[in-house]
Amino acid sequence: MQKLQFTEPIYTYQIDFVGHVNNIIYVQWLENARVKLIEAMDLSILDLSVKEDILPIITETTIQYKKPFFLNNKVQVEVWVSELFNVSANFKFRFLNEKGDVCSTAQQKVLFIDKATQRPSRKIIKFKENFERYLIQE
């Protein structure tokens, strides 16, 4: 269907001693992207938690670093749902520089659990259409 795209700033405190963006910053960018994507689906992490008793739990994160980002770069983030299941979803990410070069790719597996039982929950199926708007199966 479609990808969510936005720009992520680079701050001086994100630069490591080698002069490029520290690897841990990518994990923060993944979190930002995932939250923005869920909001673009007309959902809210808070509402899912409080009103629906659904908690998204990251079960796996994989990042491939291809080219470094530096302080003067602009980071274009792309995020989408690559797979959707009854109790989980897989998200994919791409980080591009201002030239359009892919500097990093990433994947995350997200399990949706019931807040009370802490067990996988099929309640997320209620929002299947929201997720399908950003589903791109490769």
C-alpha positions as YAML, in Angstrom:
chain: A
units: angstrom
residues:
- id: 1
  name: MET
  ca: [0.00, 0.00, 0.00]
- id: 2
  name: GLN
  ca: [2.17, 2.88, 1.25]
- id: 3
  name: LYS
  ca: [5.19, 3.80, 3.36]
- id: 4
  name: LEU
  ca: [5.30, 6.50, 5.98]
- id: 5
  name: GLN
  ca: [8.14, 8.93, 5.25]
- id: 6
  name: PHE
  ca: [9.53, 11.71, 7.44]
- id: 7
  name: THR
  ca: [12.79, 13.45, 8.28]
- id: 8
  name: GLU
  ca: [14.74, 12.78, 11.47]
- id: 9
  name: PRO
  ca: [17.21, 15.44, 12.70]
- id: 10
  name: ILE
  ca: [20.79, 14.74, 13.70]
- id: 11
  name: TYR
  ca: [22.01, 16.44, 16.89]
- id: 12
  name: THR
  ca: [25.57, 16.96, 18.12]
- id: 13
  name: TYR
  ca: [25.04, 14.67, 21.13]
- id: 14
  name: GLN
  ca: [24.25, 11.78, 18.74]
- id: 15
  name: ILE
  ca: [27.75, 11.87, 17.24]
- id: 16
  name: ASP
  ca: [30.29, 9.39, 18.61]
- id: 17
  name: PHE
  ca: [34.08, 9.68, 18.87]
- id: 18
  name: VAL
  ca: [34.51, 8.45, 15.28]
- id: 19
  name: GLY
  ca: [32.52, 11.44, 14.01]
- id: 20
  name: HIS
  ca: [29.36, 9.71, 12.84]
- id: 21
  name: VAL
  ca: [25.94, 8.98, 14.35]
- id: 22
  name: ASN
  ca: [26.27, 6.42, 17.15]
- id: 23
  name: ASN
  ca: [24.67, 3.03, 16.45]
- id: 24
  name: ILE
  ca: [22.32, 3.27, 19.44]
- id: 25
  name: ILE
  ca: [20.64, 6.32, 17.89]
- id: 26
  name: TYR
  ca: [19.21, 4.08, 15.18]
- id: 27
  name: VAL
  ca: [17.22, 2.23, 17.86]
- id: 28
  name: GLN
  ca: [15.74, 5.57, 18.96]
- id: 29
  name: TRP
  ca: [14.89, 6.37, 15.35]
- id: 30
  name: LEU
  ca: [13.16, 2.96, 15.08]
- id: 31
  name: GLU
  ca: [11.04, 3.78, 18.13]
- id: 32
  name: ASN
  ca: [10.13, 7.20, 16.73]
- id: 33
  name: ALA
  ca: [9.24, 5.68, 13.36]
- id: 34
  name: ARG
  ca: [7.10, 2.92, 14.86]
- id: 35
  name: VAL
  ca: [5.12, 5.39, 17.00]
- id: 36
  name: LYS
  ca: [4.66, 7.77, 14.04]
- id: 37
  name: LEU
  ca: [3.46, 4.86, 11.88]
- id: 38
  name: ILE
  ca: [0.91, 3.75, 14.47]
- id: 39
  name: GLU
  ca: [-0.31, 7.35, 14.73]
- id: 40
  name: ALA
  ca: [-0.54, 7.53, 10.91]
- id: 41
  name: MET
  ca: [-2.80, 4.46, 11.15]
- id: 42
  name: ASP
  ca: [-5.18, 6.60, 13.24]
- id: 43
  name: LEU
  ca: [-4.20, 4.64, 16.34]
- id: 44
  name: SER
  ca: [-2.46, 5.62, 19.56]
- id: 45
  name: ILE
  ca: [-0.11, 3.59, 21.73]
- id: 46
  name: LEU
  ca: [-1.79, 5.13, 24.78]
- id: 47
  name: ASP
  ca: [-5.30, 4.27, 23.56]
- id: 48
  name: LEU
  ca: [-4.27, 0.74, 22.65]
- id: 49
  name: SER
  ca: [-2.87, 0.32, 26.16]
- id: 50
  name: VAL
  ca: [-5.56, 2.08, 28.21]
- id: 51
  name: LYS
  ca: [-8.75, 1.50, 26.19]
- id: 52
  name: GLU
  ca: [-7.99, -1.81, 24.48]
- id: 53
  name: ASP
  ca: [-5.55, -3.40, 26.98]
- id: 54
  name: ILE
  ca: [-3.14, -4.15, 24.11]
- id: 55
  name: LEU
  ca: [0.61, -3.65, 24.53]
- id: 56
  name: PRO
  ca: [3.06, -3.79, 21.60]
- id: 57
  name: ILE
  ca: [6.26, -5.60, 22.61]
- id: 58
  name: ILE
  ca: [9.39, -5.63, 20.46]
- id: 59
  name: THR
  ca: [10.64, -9.22, 20.22]
- id: 60
  name: GLU
  ca: [13.41, -8.69, 17.69]
- id: 61
  name: THR
  ca: [15.37, -5.83, 16.16]
- id: 62
  name: THR
  ca: [17.83, -6.24, 13.30]
- id: 63
  name: ILE
  ca: [19.78, -3.32, 11.85]
- id: 64
  name: GLN
  ca: [22.05, -3.33, 8.82]
- id: 65
  name: TYR
  ca: [24.51, -0.43, 8.72]
- id: 66
  name: LYS
  ca: [25.57, 0.35, 5.14]
- id: 67
  name: LYS
  ca: [26.89, 3.95, 5.25]
- id: 68
  name: PRO
  ca: [27.42, 6.27, 8.21]
- id: 69
  name: PHE
  ca: [25.42, 9.41, 8.91]
- id: 70
  name: PHE
  ca: [27.31, 12.56, 9.88]
- id: 71
  name: LEU
  ca: [26.20, 15.76, 11.60]
- id: 72
  name: ASN
  ca: [25.64, 17.57, 8.30]
- id: 73
  name: ASN
  ca: [23.38, 14.83, 6.86]
- id: 74
  name: LYS
  ca: [19.60, 14.87, 6.62]
- id: 75
  name: VAL
  ca: [17.97, 11.56, 7.49]
- id: 76
  name: GLN
  ca: [14.92, 10.48, 5.50]
- id: 77
  name: VAL
  ca: [13.08, 7.67, 7.31]
- id: 78
  name: GLU
  ca: [10.76, 5.19, 5.63]
- id: 79
  name: VAL
  ca: [8.69, 2.70, 7.63]
- id: 80
  name: TRP
  ca: [5.99, 0.20, 6.69]
- id: 81
  name: VAL
  ca: [4.38, -3.06, 7.79]
- id: 82
  name: SER
  ca: [5.94, -5.98, 5.91]
- id: 83
  name: GLU
  ca: [3.92, -8.82, 7.47]
- id: 84
  name: LEU
  ca: [0.74, -8.95, 9.52]
- id: 85
  name: PHE
  ca: [-0.36, -11.90, 11.62]
- id: 86
  name: ASN
  ca: [-3.09, -12.55, 14.21]
- id: 87
  name: VAL
  ca: [-0.97, -11.51, 17.22]
- id: 88
  name: SER
  ca: [2.08, -9.88, 15.67]
- id: 89
  name: ALA
  ca: [3.42, -7.70, 12.89]
- id: 90
  name: ASN
  ca: [6.77, -7.13, 11.25]
- id: 91
  name: PHE
  ca: [7.95, -3.62, 10.47]
- id: 92
  name: LYS
  ca: [10.65, -2.61, 7.98]
- id: 93
  name: PHE
  ca: [12.65, 0.61, 7.94]
- id: 94
  name: ARG
  ca: [15.01, 2.41, 5.59]
- id: 95
  name: PHE
  ca: [17.23, 5.37, 6.45]
- id: 96
  name: LEU
  ca: [18.39, 7.45, 3.49]
- id: 97
  name: ASN
  ca: [20.69, 10.46, 3.29]
- id: 98
  name: GLU
  ca: [19.89, 13.67, 1.40]
- id: 99
  name: LYS
  ca: [21.31, 12.13, -1.81]
- id: 100
  name: GLY
  ca: [18.85, 9.24, -1.59]
- id: 101
  name: ASP
  ca: [21.54, 6.72, -0.64]
- id: 102
  name: VAL
  ca: [20.29, 3.92, 1.62]
- id: 103
  name: CYS
  ca: [22.52, 4.20, 4.69]
- id: 104
  name: SER
  ca: [20.74, 1.66, 6.86]
- id: 105
  name: THR
  ca: [17.88, -0.82, 6.81]
- id: 106
  name: ALA
  ca: [16.15, -2.45, 9.76]
- id: 107
  name: GLN
  ca: [13.42, -4.87, 10.73]
- id: 108
  name: GLN
  ca: [11.45, -5.28, 13.92]
- id: 109
  name: LYS
  ca: [9.08, -7.99, 15.07]
- id: 110
  name: VAL
  ca: [6.27, -6.73, 17.28]
- id: 111
  name: LEU
  ca: [4.10, -8.98, 19.43]
- id: 112
  name: PHE
  ca: [0.80, -7.64, 20.75]
- id: 113
  name: ILE
  ca: [0.04, -8.83, 24.26]
- id: 114
  name: ASP
  ca: [-2.88, -8.48, 26.64]
- id: 115
  name: LYS
  ca: [-2.04, -5.98, 29.38]
- id: 116
  name: ALA
  ca: [-3.57, -8.08, 32.17]
- id: 117
  name: THR
  ca: [-2.35, -11.55, 31.20]
- id: 118
  name: GLN
  ca: [0.91, -10.52, 29.48]
- id: 119
  name: ARG
  ca: [0.11, -13.19, 26.89]
- id: 120
  name: PRO
  ca: [-0.22, -12.80, 23.10]
- id: 121
  name: SER
  ca: [-3.56, -11.23, 22.23]
- id: 122
  name: ARG
  ca: [-5.72, -11.45, 19.12]
- id: 123
  name: LYS
  ca: [-7.44, -8.20, 20.11]
- id: 124
  name: ILE
  ca: [-5.22, -6.40, 17.60]
- id: 125
  name: ILE
  ca: [-7.20, -8.04, 14.75]
- id: 126
  name: LYS
  ca: [-9.84, -5.38, 15.44]
- id: 127
  name: PHE
  ca: [-7.40, -2.89, 13.87]
- id: 128
  name: LYS
  ca: [-6.34, -5.03, 10.90]
- id: 129
  name: GLU
  ca: [-7.57, -2.49, 8.33]
- id: 130
  name: ASN
  ca: [-5.50, 0.26, 9.99]
- id: 131
  name: PHE
  ca: [-2.35, -1.84, 9.61]
- id: 132
  name: GLU
  ca: [-3.20, -2.92, 6.06]
- id: 133
  name: ARG
  ca: [-2.99, 0.71, 4.88]
- id: 134
  name: TYR
  ca: [0.79, 0.46, 5.41]
- id: 135
  name: LEU
  ca: [1.22, -3.20, 4.50]
- id: 136
  name: ILE
  ca: [3.74, -3.82, 1.71]
- id: 137
  name: GLN
  ca: [4.50, -7.50, 1.28]
- id: 138
  name: GLU
  ca: [7.72, -8.21, -0.57]
...
